[in-house]
Amino acid sequence: MRQLDLNADVGEGLPDADAALLQLITSANIACGLHAGDPHTMRTTVALAVRQGVAVGAHPSFDDREGFGRRPMQLSSAELADLLLYQLGALDAIARAQGVALHHVKPHGALYNQAERDESIAVGIIGGVRAFDPQLRLVGRAGSAMAQAAAALDHPFTAEAFADRRYKADGSLVPRSEPGAVLTDPAEVAAQVRRLVTDGEVVSGDGTHVPVTFETLCLHGDTPGAAVLGARIRQELDALGVGVSAPRLVGVDTLPP
């Protein structure tokens, strides 16, 4: 049976939605306190993930709580590395106190979007991740500057596709500021997942068939009705004969007492 990872961004201030989502997903991208979350929400979200057998990952961002991490910023490579180290270290300490370590890191918001296009930002992000743990997987879109930088640096990379976002003809995401950028209709989300799994593509807003390479599917925790969408995605994957599981990492899934 084909296996896919199903990831979601959590720990962003929606505890009820998180509790429901963590029963459906296999990897959690947990906010690290700069765009959302705090030590308490990080601890409680990690605890929920551990209870549900969900892989714990970091969701670092720019230091931009007011803009929810979705406002572009310009930082040097050293500043980017420090930004990543600060957030990864905080979440990892909380995770290790509960017997697990980080499985992956997925940048949030503007940090992700800028790193998709700007190789210097992508390299700065990878520099911070590698300083923390050279084996910690980076999650991003296939074909992006992040994917290219990871390949050039021989850094572990997992390509993702989006279940709840509209794509542009070039394979990037439609900006959230544009109408229809976020998919909230369960039938529409299910149709996009079906096309991704069966055909390896999405249909962009202008009707272009866009090839998409992926190993993990993303559902945003702050998408309206995220838990309903998550259940519909699981139903669709089951109908397609696809199982869900997080990538397993020897020596990381559990820590010695």
C-alpha positions as CSV (number, residue, x, y, z in Angstrom):
1,M,0.0,0.0,0.0
2,R,1.3,3.5,-0.9
3,Q,2.0,5.6,2.2
4,L,1.8,9.4,2.5
5,D,2.5,11.7,5.3
6,L,-0.3,14.2,6.2
7,N,1.0,17.3,8.0
8,A,-0.7,20.3,9.5
9,D,0.4,23.6,11.1
10,V,-0.7,23.6,14.7
11,G,-0.1,25.4,18.0
12,E,-1.2,28.7,16.5
13,G,-4.0,29.6,18.9
14,L,-6.8,27.2,17.9
15,P,-6.6,24.4,20.6
16,D,-10.0,22.8,19.8
17,A,-9.1,22.6,16.1
18,D,-5.6,21.2,17.0
19,A,-7.1,18.5,19.2
20,A,-9.3,17.3,16.4
21,L,-6.6,17.6,13.7
22,L,-4.0,15.7,15.7
23,Q,-6.3,12.7,15.6
24,L,-6.1,12.8,11.8
25,I,-2.6,13.8,10.8
26,T,0.7,12.1,11.0
27,S,3.1,15.0,11.3
28,A,2.6,18.2,13.3
29,N,4.3,21.5,12.4
30,I,4.2,23.3,15.8
31,A,4.5,27.1,16.1
32,C,7.7,28.0,18.0
33,G,6.5,31.2,19.7
34,L,7.4,34.0,17.3
35,H,4.4,34.2,15.0
36,A,2.1,32.3,17.4
37,G,2.3,30.1,20.5
38,D,4.2,30.3,23.7
39,P,5.9,27.9,26.1
40,H,2.5,26.6,27.4
41,T,0.9,26.0,24.0
42,M,4.1,24.4,22.7
43,R,4.2,22.0,25.6
44,T,0.5,21.1,25.4
45,T,0.6,20.7,21.6
46,V,3.6,18.4,21.8
47,A,1.8,16.4,24.5
48,L,-1.2,16.0,22.3
49,A,1.0,15.0,19.4
50,V,2.8,12.4,21.5
51,R,-0.5,11.0,22.8
52,Q,-1.7,10.5,19.2
53,G,1.5,9.1,17.9
54,V,2.1,12.1,15.6
55,A,5.6,13.1,14.6
56,V,6.7,16.5,16.1
57,G,8.1,19.1,13.8
58,A,9.0,22.8,14.1
59,H,7.2,25.6,12.3
60,P,9.6,28.5,12.7
61,S,8.8,32.0,11.4
62,F,10.0,35.6,11.2
63,D,9.7,37.4,14.6
64,D,6.3,38.9,13.6
65,R,3.5,38.1,16.0
66,E,1.5,41.1,15.0
67,G,1.5,40.0,11.3
68,F,1.2,36.3,12.1
69,G,4.5,35.8,10.4
70,R,3.1,36.6,7.0
71,R,4.9,39.9,6.4
72,P,8.1,39.7,4.3
73,M,11.3,40.6,6.0
74,Q,14.9,40.9,4.9
75,L,17.5,39.3,7.1
76,S,21.1,38.3,6.6
77,S,22.2,34.7,6.4
78,A,23.6,34.9,10.0
79,E,20.3,36.4,11.2
80,L,18.3,33.7,9.5
81,A,20.5,31.0,11.1
82,D,20.1,32.6,14.5
83,L,16.3,32.8,14.0
84,L,16.1,29.1,13.2
85,L,18.4,28.0,16.0
86,Y,16.4,30.0,18.6
87,Q,13.1,28.4,17.6
88,L,14.3,24.9,17.0
89,G,16.2,24.8,20.3
90,A,13.1,26.0,22.3
91,L,10.7,23.4,20.8
92,D,13.3,20.6,20.9
93,A,13.8,21.2,24.6
94,I,10.1,21.0,25.3
95,A,9.8,17.9,23.1
96,R,12.7,16.1,24.7
97,A,11.2,16.7,28.1
98,Q,8.3,14.6,26.9
99,G,10.5,11.8,25.4
100,V,10.6,12.8,21.8
101,A,12.9,14.8,19.4
102,L,12.1,16.9,16.4
103,H,11.4,15.0,13.1
104,H,11.3,17.9,10.7
105,V,11.2,21.6,10.2
106,K,8.8,23.5,7.9
107,P,9.1,27.3,7.7
108,H,6.0,29.4,8.2
109,G,4.3,32.1,6.2
110,A,6.5,34.7,4.6
111,L,9.7,32.9,5.6
112,Y,8.5,29.9,3.6
113,N,7.3,32.0,0.7
114,Q,10.5,34.0,0.4
115,A,12.6,30.9,0.7
116,E,10.7,29.3,-2.2
117,R,12.0,32.0,-4.5
118,D,15.2,33.4,-3.0
119,E,18.2,31.0,-2.8
120,S,20.0,33.1,-0.3
121,I,17.1,32.9,2.2
122,A,16.8,29.2,1.5
123,V,20.5,28.7,2.2
124,G,20.3,30.8,5.4
125,I,17.4,28.6,6.6
126,I,19.3,25.4,5.9
127,G,22.4,26.8,7.6
128,G,20.4,27.3,10.8
129,V,18.8,23.8,10.5
130,R,22.2,22.2,9.9
131,A,23.8,24.0,12.8
132,F,21.1,22.5,15.0
133,D,21.0,19.0,13.4
134,P,22.4,18.1,10.0
135,Q,19.9,15.2,9.7
136,L,16.8,17.2,10.5
137,R,14.5,17.1,7.5
138,L,13.4,20.3,5.8
139,V,9.9,20.3,4.4
140,G,9.1,22.5,1.4
141,R,7.7,22.6,-2.1
142,A,9.4,20.5,-4.9
143,G,11.1,22.7,-7.4
144,S,11.5,25.6,-5.0
145,A,14.7,27.4,-4.1
146,M,14.5,25.4,-0.8
147,A,14.5,22.1,-2.7
148,Q,17.4,23.2,-4.9
149,A,19.4,24.5,-2.0
150,A,18.8,21.3,0.0
151,A,19.9,19.2,-3.0
152,A,23.1,21.3,-3.5
153,L,24.0,21.0,0.2
154,D,22.9,17.3,0.4
155,H,20.5,18.1,3.2
156,P,17.5,15.9,3.8
157,F,14.4,17.3,2.1
158,T,10.7,16.3,2.0
159,A,8.6,17.7,-0.8
160,E,5.0,18.7,0.1
161,A,1.8,19.4,-1.8
162,F,-1.1,21.5,-0.4
163,A,-4.6,20.1,-0.1
164,D,-6.2,23.4,0.8
165,R,-4.4,25.9,-1.4
166,R,-4.9,27.0,-5.0
167,Y,-1.9,26.8,-7.2
168,K,-0.6,29.1,-9.9
169,A,0.5,27.9,-13.4
170,D,4.2,28.0,-12.3
171,G,3.6,25.6,-9.4
172,S,3.7,28.3,-6.7
173,L,0.7,29.1,-4.4
174,V,-1.8,31.8,-5.1
175,P,-1.2,34.5,-2.6
176,R,-3.6,34.6,0.3
177,S,-4.6,38.1,-0.5
178,E,-6.3,36.9,-3.7
179,P,-9.8,35.5,-3.8
180,G,-10.0,31.7,-3.8
181,A,-6.4,31.2,-2.6
182,V,-7.6,29.0,0.3
183,L,-9.8,26.0,-0.5
184,T,-12.5,25.5,2.2
185,D,-15.0,23.3,0.4
186,P,-14.5,19.6,1.4
187,A,-15.5,18.3,-2.0
188,E,-13.0,20.7,-3.7
189,V,-10.2,19.7,-1.3
190,A,-11.0,16.0,-1.8
191,A,-10.9,16.5,-5.6
192,Q,-7.5,18.2,-5.4
193,V,-6.1,15.4,-3.2
194,R,-7.5,12.8,-5.6
195,R,-5.8,14.5,-8.6
196,L,-2.5,14.8,-6.7
197,V,-2.5,11.1,-5.7
198,T,-3.8,9.6,-9.0
199,D,-2.3,12.0,-11.6
200,G,0.5,13.7,-9.7
201,E,-0.8,17.2,-10.6
202,V,-3.2,20.0,-9.7
203,V,-5.3,22.2,-11.9
204,S,-4.3,25.9,-11.4
205,G,-6.7,28.8,-11.2
206,D,-6.4,29.4,-15.0
207,G,-6.9,25.7,-15.9
208,T,-3.3,24.7,-16.4
209,H,-2.4,21.2,-15.4
210,V,0.6,21.6,-13.1
211,P,2.8,18.5,-12.2
212,V,3.5,18.3,-8.5
213,T,6.0,16.0,-6.8
214,F,5.3,15.3,-3.2
215,E,5.8,12.9,-0.2
216,T,3.6,14.8,2.3
217,L,0.3,16.5,2.1
218,C,-0.3,19.8,4.0
219,L,-3.5,21.0,5.6
220,H,-3.3,24.4,7.3
221,G,-4.6,24.3,10.9
222,D,-6.1,27.8,10.5
223,T,-8.1,27.0,7.4
224,P,-11.8,27.3,8.3
225,G,-13.2,23.9,9.1
226,A,-9.7,22.3,9.1
227,A,-10.8,19.3,11.1
228,V,-13.7,18.6,8.7
229,L,-11.3,18.9,5.8
230,G,-8.8,16.6,7.5
231,A,-11.5,13.9,8.0
232,R,-12.5,14.3,4.3
233,I,-8.9,14.0,3.2
234,R,-8.4,10.8,5.2
235,Q,-11.6,9.4,3.7
236,E,-10.4,10.2,0.2
237,L,-7.0,8.6,0.8
238,D,-8.6,5.5,2.2
239,A,-10.8,5.2,-0.9
240,L,-7.7,5.5,-3.0
241,G,-5.9,2.8,-1.1
242,V,-3.4,5.1,0.4
243,G,-2.2,4.8,4.0
244,V,-0.9,7.6,6.1
245,S,2.2,7.5,8.2
246,A,5.1,9.9,9.1
247,P,8.6,9.1,7.8
248,R,10.3,7.0,10.5
249,L,13.7,8.1,11.7
250,V,15.9,5.5,13.4
251,G,16.9,6.7,16.8
252,V,14.7,9.8,16.8
253,D,11.1,8.4,17.2
254,T,11.8,7.7,20.9
255,L,14.5,8.9,23.1
256,P,16.2,6.7,25.8
257,P,15.0,7.4,29.3
